[in-house]
Amino acid sequence: MPGGRLTQQDRQLIAIRLADGHGYADIARELDRPTSTISREVTRNGGRTGYRAEHAHLATGSRARRRKPSTPAESAPTTDAYGRDRLAVREYAELFAETMVETGLPRMASRVLSYLYTADAPSLTAAELVRELKVSPASISKAIAYLEGIELVRREPDPGKRHEHYLIAEDIWVQAWRTSARANANWADTARKGADLFDPATPAGQRLERMSLFFQQLSDDMAGAGPTQEIAEDTVTILAALVHAARPVTTTQLANALDWPTTRVAIALATAEAYEAFTDPLAVELVAPSTYKIATPRLTDAQRLALT
């Protein structure tokens, strides 16, 4: 029932939905539970990729048997210094971490970053992180080293003491943006080398060349460098050519008709695909290898049929 303990059937449904790629909020709505209940259940029992219904059910029962009732004098305060519910704060930190995991950040690094970011203290020591996250010092050390490497966390020595303090970088999200832009640039460079190796005239080479153009465009956009005026004009010309052709055309045919190098055509096509919101109501559609036609995504299939 809503608010009660999760049953074995509930856990089986959670496992199935996770395998299907559903988010915590979707699963929570289906089970009529708070999202935090689902995120806590999954986090405690192996995470999104390691969650197993039977294991989770047995582990929860085992934890319940080991748990000893506390006397009122031993009970820890349920609210923090600001009057916030401690359990809710902890659940939010885990949800925050899980969101970062879903974007590709390693799990332990995500948990450390989440707790640093949501802590009221300006910094935390390794010992405090070990106590909060209930993991080994080695796990914290490895996570901190990773976060330092991507410039999201920095360390400061404590004068007169042996331990260090870990702080969130002041421009953390700018740094995260730059890191992502660099990653996209690396993908573009790697794909470009592959295109040169395989030859852009071959199917594999064409695939890698398009990948390179896509990630280079993405990297440029994130770095604040959109398409140049020349590329924008080439993109408009490509759209006009496809409209005039009124049929699927290959990149070679476009290059021959426009008297352009094939690479110039490929860049214009990739730009049109990357900026579909700006080419609206027209769009470029790949219909076969290296073959394109103009599309009108604003119209439904029924509307197109009625018009023809």
C-alpha angles and dihedrals in degrees: 000000000000110000094014128108118293112260127218089256090053090053092048089053090049090053092049094048093047090052088052091053099252119156126238093256092055092050092046092054091050092051093038091237135127113271089236090061091058095043091049092047093051095041092052093049109048104299128254095314098038102040114127120179098216094045092047092051093049093044092051091051091049092051091050091053092049094048112100120208112251124226116236089254092055097045115115117232112270094213132053130229090283095050095254122143106259094210092051091049091050092047091051091051090054091047090050089051093048090053089055091047089056089056091056104267114137113261099242092044088051092052093048092047091047094052093046091049096047096041117109089212113089090234143003132216125228089252091054091049091049090052095045097044097034094225135122123280088242091059091052092047092051093047093048091050090053093048091047089051091059092041097244096118133033132192131225126192118237107235111241094009134088099228129080131225123228120215136186113249109253092233094040098146093044087052091048089051091050091047090053091048090051091049091053090048089052090051089050092050093047093048091047091055089049092050090053091048097047094038118245089243091069124076092247091046092050091050092051092045091054090047090052093050092048096051092042090053090048092049092048092049092051091048089053096254111123125181116306121247089255093054091045090054091047089052092053089049091052090051090050091049092052091047091050093047091052089195139069111291130189124232089246091054090049091049092049094046095047094036090234132137112261090244091058090053091048092051092050092048092048090049091051090052093045093050100041090138089063097042090054129162085034127055138178115243126195106220100169136356107311090348123119141179135183116265134194105210093178090072123074121226089253091053092049091050091050091051094050 
